[in-house]
Amino acid sequence: MNYDKIDKKARKILQENDRGLYTVPTKGLYPYQWNWDSAFAAWGFSSFNVRRAWAELETLFTGQWDNGMVPHIVFHKQAIGYFPGPDVWNLERVPHTSGITQPPIAATMARAVYEADKHYGRVHMELLFGRLVSWHRWFMKNRIEDGMVVITHPWESGRDNAIDWDDALANVDGSNVGEYHRRDTDHVDPSMRPKKEDYDKYLALVQFSRDAGYDEKVIKSDGPFRVGDVGMTFLFLRACRDLLHIAVELDHEVDEIEGWIKILKKGVERHWNEDRGHYDSVDVRTGQFTNSLSCASFLCWYAGIKDDRMLTHYDRIMQTVDFGIPSNDPDDPHFNHLRYWRGPVWGMFNSLIGIGLAETGHTVHAERLRKRTQKLIAEHGFYEYFSPLDGAPAGGTHFTWTAAIWLTWASPHAKGRF
């Protein structure tokens, strides 16, 4: 296998998806700057162009709201036909943005970029630090319940149609959203994407928040969807720990961030589903677990939680599939190996799980996962996601975050850690 050639292709994909100061996840399917995709892009750029990596993160924060929230999409330039576009969100902002957020991994990736560029990166990190703190404060003020990070729309999780949201979405009426045309199914086989009935409910939630003026108090009291997302809690806990590390490096006050970490660690306990024996999401409206063992459940190690209880599930699944941890447990009756977040394996999730395993001492598990991901991408290409059963590529092609994690983690030439 010519890994030098694959490395070169990965760098080329990032450059092809580069729009000057930000990247798109892939041409056509996702024509704007997506929040956590962009953070992964910065990590990827840091392996060969650190200045471009800083620009990626700094451009993302041009979309930050006055209240600190960083939206999940920043609409820098108009892309005709994309739905839902700026007109649907109806926000009088420049640049236009969506009205919801996404997994807050920017602090983690900013730390990774800083580690690659400590000499010249300090100025960039100082400029970005206050914005990161502001975003984290927004989460702590508006989205923490019982220590868990709460989402008000499935899109905020980054795992749009995951099993976790099925029961909570049953309370959402999507029958009156009107006619619309989805662009995603013009680019990708509809059998690999969320169903229309799911999308109707996604749009109903957008319209509810828009009509509420994106007021978090109204959304909390009256919103039909409110779920403590296990993935968001783990990712935010990790991000707060990385923000704490940055604060120490820059000689900033740390008491506030340390307080956040204590609260989130208590939230991790709330996510433990004793009956099922794994970390799980929680429907805040009912107090019930979603009974979903997803790839997000295995981010515990990435969050710094040294919990060997998840290894039993991890080993079972890794004996069932060949290419890493799928987005849904293969033993779940709803498992679908090619439908978005209901079964496929995602290289970027493998990377986070693998880094967590390595950092908590499970080095053999971590290296095995890295090797399997390496084989998957080397043999099947830089796709959005893959079948965990046979590695069949699915979703978008020439995908930014798949190229990014290849350069930073999966390639034999990558460091394999932050």
KOLKE-961236 format. One line per field, with one value per residue (C-alpha): residue in three letters; residue number from 1; z, y negated, x. Coordinates in steps of 0.05 Angstrom, whole numbers. Layout:
milum (ALA;...)
kevo (NUM;...)
pz (Z;...)
py (Y;...)
px (X;...)
***
This chain:
milum (MET;ASN;TYR;ASP;LYS;ILE;ASP;LYS;LYS;ALA;ARG;LYS;ILE;LEU;GLN;GLU;ASN;ASP;ARG;GLY;LEU;TYR;THR;VAL;PRO;THR;LYS;GLY;LEU;TYR;PRO;TYR;GLN;TRP;ASN;TRP;ASP;SER;ALA;PHE;ALA;ALA;TRP;GLY;PHE;SER;SER;PHE;ASN;VAL;ARG;ARG;ALA;TRP;ALA;GLU;LEU;GLU;THR;LEU;PHE;THR;GLY;GLN;TRP;ASP;ASN;GLY;MET;VAL;PRO;HIS;ILE;VAL;PHE;HIS;LYS;GLN;ALA;ILE;GLY;TYR;PHE;PRO;GLY;PRO;ASP;VAL;TRP;ASN;LEU;GLU;ARG;VAL;PRO;HIS;THR;SER;GLY;ILE;THR;GLN;PRO;PRO;ILE;ALA;ALA;THR;MET;ALA;ARG;ALA;VAL;TYR;GLU;ALA;ASP;LYS;HIS;TYR;GLY;ARG;VAL;HIS;MET;GLU;LEU;LEU;PHE;GLY;ARG;LEU;VAL;SER;TRP;HIS;ARG;TRP;PHE;MET;LYS;ASN;ARG;ILE;GLU;ASP;GLY;MET;VAL;VAL;ILE;THR;HIS;PRO;TRP;GLU;SER;GLY;ARG;ASP;ASN;ALA;ILE;ASP;TRP;ASP;ASP;ALA;LEU;ALA;ASN;VAL;ASP;GLY;SER;ASN;VAL;GLY;GLU;TYR;HIS;ARG;ARG;ASP;THR;ASP;HIS;VAL;ASP;PRO;SER;MET;ARG;PRO;LYS;LYS;GLU;ASP;TYR;ASP;LYS;TYR;LEU;ALA;LEU;VAL;GLN;PHE;SER;ARG;ASP;ALA;GLY;TYR;ASP;GLU;LYS;VAL;ILE;LYS;SER;ASP;GLY;PRO;PHE;ARG;VAL;GLY;ASP;VAL;GLY;MET;THR;PHE;LEU;PHE;LEU;ARG;ALA;CYS;ARG;ASP;LEU;LEU;HIS;ILE;ALA;VAL;GLU;LEU;ASP;HIS;GLU;VAL;ASP;GLU;ILE;GLU;GLY;TRP;ILE;LYS;ILE;LEU;LYS;LYS;GLY;VAL;GLU;ARG;HIS;TRP;ASN;GLU;ASP;ARG;GLY;HIS;TYR;ASP;SER;VAL;ASP;VAL;ARG;THR;GLY;GLN;PHE;THR;ASN;SER;LEU;SER;CYS;ALA;SER;PHE;LEU;CYS;TRP;TYR;ALA;GLY;ILE;LYS;ASP;ASP;ARG;MET;LEU;THR;HIS;TYR;ASP;ARG;ILE;MET;GLN;THR;VAL;ASP;PHE;GLY;ILE;PRO;SER;ASN;ASP;PRO;ASP;ASP;PRO;HIS;PHE;ASN;HIS;LEU;ARG;TYR;TRP;ARG;GLY;PRO;VAL;TRP;GLY;MET;PHE;ASN;SER;LEU;ILE;GLY;ILE;GLY;LEU;ALA;GLU;THR;GLY;HIS;THR;VAL;HIS;ALA;GLU;ARG;LEU;ARG;LYS;ARG;THR;GLN;LYS;LEU;ILE;ALA;GLU;HIS;GLY;PHE;TYR;GLU;TYR;PHE;SER;PRO;LEU;ASP;GLY;ALA;PRO;ALA;GLY;GLY;THR;HIS;PHE;THR;TRP;THR;ALA;ALA;ILE;TRP;LEU;THR;TRP;ALA;SER;PRO;HIS;ALA;LYS;GLY;ARG;PHE)
kevo (1;2;3;4;5;6;7;8;9;10;11;12;13;14;15;16;17;18;19;20;21;22;23;24;25;26;27;28;29;30;31;32;33;34;35;36;37;38;39;40;41;42;43;44;45;46;47;48;49;50;51;52;53;54;55;56;57;58;59;60;61;62;63;64;65;66;67;68;69;70;71;72;73;74;75;76;77;78;79;80;81;82;83;84;85;86;87;88;89;90;91;92;93;94;95;96;97;98;99;100;101;102;103;104;105;106;107;108;109;110;111;112;113;114;115;116;117;118;119;120;121;122;123;124;125;126;127;128;129;130;131;132;133;134;135;136;137;138;139;140;141;142;143;144;145;146;147;148;149;150;151;152;153;154;155;156;157;158;159;160;161;162;163;164;165;166;167;168;169;170;171;172;173;174;175;176;177;178;179;180;181;182;183;184;185;186;187;188;189;190;191;192;193;194;195;196;197;198;199;200;201;202;203;204;205;206;207;208;209;210;211;212;213;214;215;216;217;218;219;220;221;222;223;224;225;226;227;228;229;230;231;232;233;234;235;236;237;238;239;240;241;242;243;244;245;246;247;248;249;250;251;252;253;254;255;256;257;258;259;260;261;262;263;264;265;266;267;268;269;270;271;272;273;274;275;276;277;278;279;280;281;282;283;284;285;286;287;288;289;290;291;292;293;294;295;296;297;298;299;300;301;302;303;304;305;306;307;308;309;310;311;312;313;314;315;316;317;318;319;320;321;322;323;324;325;326;327;328;329;330;331;332;333;334;335;336;337;338;339;340;341;342;343;344;345;346;347;348;349;350;351;352;353;354;355;356;357;358;359;360;361;362;363;364;365;366;367;368;369;370;371;372;373;374;375;376;377;378;379;380;381;382;383;384;385;386;387;388;389;390;391;392;393;394;395;396;397;398;399;400;401;402;403;404;405;406;407;408;409;410;411;412;413;414;415;416;417;418)
pz (0;-21;41;16;-43;3;48;-13;-34;36;33;-36;-11;43;-8;-57;-3;18;4;24;99;112;84;63;85;11;-54;-71;-14;41;9;73;136;186;258;280;209;208;274;245;183;227;259;190;165;227;200;141;142;213;190;149;210;252;197;196;270;268;209;245;303;257;262;338;367;419;472;458;418;357;305;268;199;177;109;81;8;-24;-51;-96;-79;-12;38;93;75;108;89;130;193;182;222;209;217;176;161;160;206;228;295;331;353;343;384;417;397;376;441;433;362;379;431;378;330;386;403;330;332;403;381;333;355;423;392;355;418;459;409;405;479;500;445;467;539;517;478;537;583;536;542;618;623;572;560;624;662;716;689;620;556;528;454;427;356;331;284;344;362;295;294;259;254;310;347;409;384;360;422;434;361;368;404;346;294;225;186;174;152;80;14;7;-34;-1;-34;2;-34;-101;-85;-44;-50;-7;27;59;87;139;118;97;160;200;159;168;243;238;200;250;305;264;254;328;349;295;316;388;367;387;459;501;558;513;479;547;573;510;461;442;438;494;503;546;492;517;459;472;546;533;478;520;581;537;508;578;599;537;551;622;593;548;605;646;586;577;651;655;713;717;774;729;680;737;763;695;695;763;740;676;712;754;690;665;723;702;632;659;642;696;665;598;626;582;575;544;524;567;545;592;582;608;647;610;578;502;507;451;450;397;378;424;484;473;478;553;548;504;558;608;642;660;659;638;640;568;544;544;494;455;448;429;373;347;340;300;250;216;211;279;323;282;296;324;359;305;353;354;313;281;257;184;159;105;132;160;237;244;231;188;215;214;211;254;309;306;315;378;408;392;422;485;490;483;534;586;579;531;480;447;435;409;360;333;320;286;241;222;204;165;124;114;85;46;11;3;-2;33;40;92;124;109;120;183;152;87;84;27;20;30;34;7;-29;-19;51;93;161;135;102;166;212;161;165;240;266;216;169;187;185;234;306;327;386;406)
py (0;-68;-109;-169;-173;-167;-222;-266;-252;-270;-337;-349;-336;-389;-437;-422;-435;-499;-561;-610;-618;-558;-489;-455;-383;-362;-396;-398;-359;-408;-476;-517;-518;-467;-475;-410;-391;-455;-438;-371;-408;-453;-391;-363;-427;-430;-370;-410;-483;-510;-582;-554;-514;-577;-612;-555;-563;-639;-640;-593;-643;-700;-667;-668;-701;-756;-707;-662;-608;-583;-559;-493;-526;-592;-614;-653;-651;-636;-565;-564;-507;-486;-470;-492;-555;-624;-642;-584;-603;-677;-708;-780;-767;-778;-726;-689;-628;-572;-578;-517;-493;-430;-388;-437;-406;-471;-478;-408;-420;-489;-456;-406;-463;-501;-439;-439;-513;-537;-589;-629;-600;-635;-699;-661;-621;-685;-715;-652;-636;-687;-664;-592;-610;-649;-589;-543;-592;-591;-516;-518;-571;-543;-469;-434;-393;-343;-355;-329;-370;-377;-384;-415;-389;-323;-362;-392;-324;-315;-246;-269;-206;-165;-114;-158;-208;-162;-164;-238;-254;-217;-279;-324;-339;-345;-346;-421;-441;-453;-432;-431;-399;-366;-375;-317;-264;-295;-277;-213;-151;-166;-98;-124;-187;-204;-188;-242;-233;-247;-308;-335;-333;-365;-423;-428;-438;-491;-528;-523;-554;-607;-627;-630;-679;-628;-645;-590;-600;-589;-530;-499;-507;-493;-456;-386;-356;-359;-302;-295;-272;-225;-243;-318;-309;-269;-316;-378;-349;-334;-404;-435;-395;-419;-490;-483;-460;-521;-567;-541;-549;-621;-636;-651;-639;-567;-564;-573;-519;-471;-482;-463;-399;-378;-389;-350;-292;-286;-287;-228;-187;-206;-178;-108;-60;-7;39;40;34;-24;-99;-124;-187;-210;-240;-300;-307;-236;-221;-156;-127;-121;-50;-63;-36;-81;-101;-161;-115;-97;-169;-159;-147;-208;-249;-223;-174;-112;-63;9;29;7;55;114;81;54;123;156;105;107;183;173;120;108;33;1;-20;-30;-86;-35;31;87;127;72;90;20;29;9;14;-40;-91;-150;-147;-83;-35;-60;-69;-139;-148;-210;-175;-118;-169;-200;-132;-108;-170;-160;-87;-105;-161;-116;-60;-14;-18;50;34;-35;-10;44;-8;-54;2;22;-50;-56;6;-20;-87;-61;-8;-45;-119;-185;-177;-207;-140;-65;1;33;101;98;29;6;-70;-113;-185;-242;-232;-268;-283;-334;-302;-234;-265;-303;-243;-204;-257;-265;-195;-138;-144;-106;-174;-207;-219;-182;-227;-301)
px (0;29;12;51;3;-57;-29;-22;-94;-119;-83;-112;-183;-175;-148;-205;-256;-221;-261;-207;-217;-263;-275;-340;-350;-355;-373;-447;-478;-455;-438;-428;-384;-408;-387;-355;-335;-295;-261;-239;-214;-171;-141;-126;-95;-50;-12;15;-9;-18;-34;-92;-115;-120;-158;-209;-225;-225;-273;-320;-325;-345;-414;-415;-477;-475;-499;-439;-473;-435;-485;-481;-478;-447;-475;-416;-437;-504;-512;-574;-621;-593;-647;-656;-619;-615;-686;-714;-675;-694;-639;-617;-543;-480;-457;-523;-525;-571;-605;-579;-510;-468;-419;-371;-305;-272;-233;-205;-183;-156;-112;-89;-71;-36;5;28;45;62;113;70;3;0;-26;-81;-98;-103;-151;-194;-194;-247;-294;-287;-301;-363;-390;-378;-414;-473;-477;-472;-526;-576;-563;-542;-594;-573;-502;-521;-516;-586;-602;-665;-658;-627;-582;-547;-519;-486;-519;-583;-625;-594;-637;-630;-681;-737;-781;-772;-788;-854;-879;-862;-917;-886;-950;-954;-885;-906;-873;-798;-743;-685;-618;-584;-623;-603;-531;-537;-581;-643;-636;-572;-605;-658;-729;-779;-820;-757;-741;-812;-801;-733;-764;-821;-769;-733;-799;-816;-749;-753;-824;-800;-747;-694;-709;-676;-725;-785;-752;-737;-808;-848;-803;-827;-757;-706;-656;-594;-546;-492;-447;-453;-439;-376;-351;-366;-331;-270;-273;-276;-216;-178;-201;-174;-107;-105;-123;-65;-18;-41;-40;-115;-163;-186;-237;-297;-275;-259;-329;-358;-318;-345;-417;-407;-374;-437;-477;-437;-465;-536;-521;-506;-563;-557;-609;-572;-502;-478;-478;-541;-579;-639;-705;-709;-784;-798;-735;-729;-666;-668;-639;-590;-520;-488;-418;-428;-432;-359;-335;-330;-254;-246;-279;-228;-274;-233;-290;-275;-348;-356;-301;-348;-394;-334;-302;-369;-381;-310;-317;-380;-357;-290;-282;-292;-350;-414;-463;-513;-505;-507;-551;-604;-666;-664;-592;-584;-512;-520;-570;-532;-529;-569;-511;-454;-384;-353;-278;-279;-317;-266;-211;-242;-257;-186;-153;-195;-175;-101;-105;-138;-88;-123;-67;-78;-151;-132;-81;-127;-181;-132;-107;-178;-195;-130;-149;-220;-200;-140;-182;-248;-232;-247;-322;-369;-385;-381;-416;-386;-401;-363;-333;-377;-370;-432;-454;-412;-346;-279;-300;-263;-264;-246;-185;-169;-169;-128;-73;-75;-91;-103;-44;20;54;5;21;-41;-56;-61)
***
